[in-house]
């Protein structure tokens, strides 16, 4: 009799020790064994959303975790692809849409190109100002070229400052700062092939050395304010 009671006691302890709850975490999901008994108990898979899926054994729990991991990796790949597409679209926007031949930038550039001299006359501000006004840009003329940037003239006329590294497009205007050698600075406009001031320049710089300058583009051809902010940040 004593031996039988001892055996039952041991068996009871074994059952008690195998009862209870076990939790396995996978990311934000939880695999919960609600009652691991040697009978009709089932392992319960649950998520934080409250959804429950009944599974029958630990092998199925492992398969469920494996499937969830695969789904998570697939979602990550889809997100990476979407992010890449958005980045490429933003890069295209940053380049700005090209003005057609009837646009104000193209008209200004064409006017400057038609009247350009073979060499400098020292009147770049007058020539570029005339070209811009002929295309319909409204502003008060400045006596010096550099003032078209520093006095906000181009900004008020509808231009936005962009990065000097941006590929030039028709109608872009570059303004060189004044210096001891060039107290009035310099201004020029791009006609699609060359930079034009009062003469057709052989390169973007009319000078022999390096001088600081800013680049301006008609705001209608800079897609939105956020892109203009990116340009400004790049130009700093």
N, C-alpha and C positions, 0 to 999 in steps of 0.2 A: 504493500500500500504506500509506504514511504517513497519507494522508488518511482511509482506512477506519479505521485504528486510532484516529485522533483523534475521529472520529464515534462510534465505539463507546465510547470513554472518556467523552465528554460524555453519551451516553445512560445509561451506567452511573452516572455521578454524579447524573443526574436521578432515576433510580429509587431510588438510595440516599437522596436528599434527601426523597423522598416517602414513605419507609418510616418506621416508628416508631409511637408511640402519642400520641394527642391526647385530652385529658379536658375535658369541659364539665360544670360543676357547676350543679345546679338544686336549691336548698334542701339537703336531706339526701341527695339522690340524685345519681348520677354517670352521665354519658354518656361512654363510653370507646370511642375508635376504636383498636382493637387493632392494625390493620395497614392503613393507608391506601395500598394499592398500586393500580395500574391493572389489576387482574385480578379474581380471584375472592374478594378479601378482603371481609369484612363488618364493619360497625360494630356494636359490642356495647354494649347498654344494661345497666347493672348497678346494683343497690342495695346498701346496706350490710348488708342481710340475707343477701346472697349470691345472691339470685335473679337470673337472667339472661334477657333477652329479645333475640332476634336481630332486628336491623333491617338494611335493605339499603342505605340511603343517608342523606345528611345531611338531606334533606327529611323523611324519616320520623323522624329524631331530633328535629327541630323540632316535628313533630306530637306526638310522645311527650311532650316537655317541656310543650307547650301543654295537653295532656290532664291531665298531672300537676298543673299550676298550677290548672286548673279544679277538679280533685278537691280540692286543698288549700283553695281558696276555699269550696267547698261544705261541707267539714268545719268550717271556721271559722264559717260561717253556722249550721250545726247546733249547734256548741258555744255560740254566742251565744244561740240560742233556748233551749237547755237551761239555760244560766246564768240567763236571764231568768225561766224557769219556777221554778227553785229559789229565786230571790230573792223572787218573789211568794208562794210557799208559806211561806217564812220570815217574810215580812211578816204573813201571816195568822196564823201561829203566835204571833208577837209580840203580837198583839192578844188572845191567850188565848181559850179556849173559854168561851162564856157559861154561867153556872150556871143550872140550871132552878129552878123555884119550890120544889122540895123539897130543894134543896141547902142546906148550912150557911150560905153567904154570903147566899142569898136569905132564909132563915129569920131570920137575925140582922137583916137590913135591914127585913123585915116587922115584926118585934117592935119595933124602934126607931121605925118609922113609926106603929105603933098607939098607943104611949104618949107620943109627942112632945107637948110643950107648945106653946102659942101664942107664947111668948117665953122667953128664957133665964132659967133659975133659978140658973145658976152651977154646975150639977152634971153637966156633960157627961160626965166620966169615969165617974160612977156609971151613967148611962143607957146609954152605949155598952157598958160592961162587962157590964151586965145583959143587953143584947141579944145580945152575943157568947156569953155563958155559956148563955143560953136555947137557942141554936142548937147547943150541944154543944162549943164551944171550951173547952179546959181550961187554966187559967193562974191565977196568984196575983194578985189585984187590987193595983193601985197607988194611992196617995193622990192623985197628980197625973197629969193627962192626958198631959203630955209624956213621962213615964216609960214609957209603953207602947211608945215607940220606943227611948228611950235605954237602958232596962234589958233589952232583948231580949225583952220579954213577947210582943209580937205574933209575933216570929220563932219563939219557942219554941212558940207556939200553932199554928203551921203557916202563917204568912203570909210572903210575900216582898216586899221593897221593890222597887217598880217606878218607872218614870219618871213624874214629875209631868205630863209631856206626853202620857202614854198616855190614850186615851179612857176615861172611867170606866165601870165596869160594876157591876152589883148586888153589894153586899157589900164593895166597896172601902172601906178605912179610911184617913182622912187624920189625921195627927198634927202639930199646930203646935208649934214650939219655944216654950219659955218666953221671956219678955222682961220688961223692967222694969215694963211696964204689965200684963202677964199672966204672973205668976210660976208659974202652974200649967200654962200652955200651953192647948191645946184638942184635943179629939178628936171625930171625927164619922164617920158611915157613909153610904154612898150607897144609896138605895132604888130606883134606876132612873130617878127623876125629880128628886129633891132630895137635898141633904145634910142628914142628921139628926144632931143631937147630943142635948141634952135638949129641943131645940125644932126646928121645921122651919125651916131656914135659907132665905133668899131667893137665896143664892149660895154658892159654895164657901168663901168667906172670911167668917167671922163678924165680922171687924174692918173698920175703916174704912181702915187703911193696908195696906202690904205687909209680910208676915211670912213667914219661911221655914217650910217644912213638908215632910213626907215622905208618900209614898203607899204603901199596903200592900195586897196582894191574896192571897187564899187560894192557897197554892202549887199546889194541885191544878188551878187554872185558869191557871197559868203553865206552859207546855208542858214545858220542860226547863231544866236548870241553865244551859245556854248562853244561852237567852233571858233568864233572870234576870240573867245577867252583862251582857247588852246593856242591859237596863233600868237596872242599877246604873251602868253607864258613862254612859248618857244623863243620869242624875240628878245626876252629879257636877258 
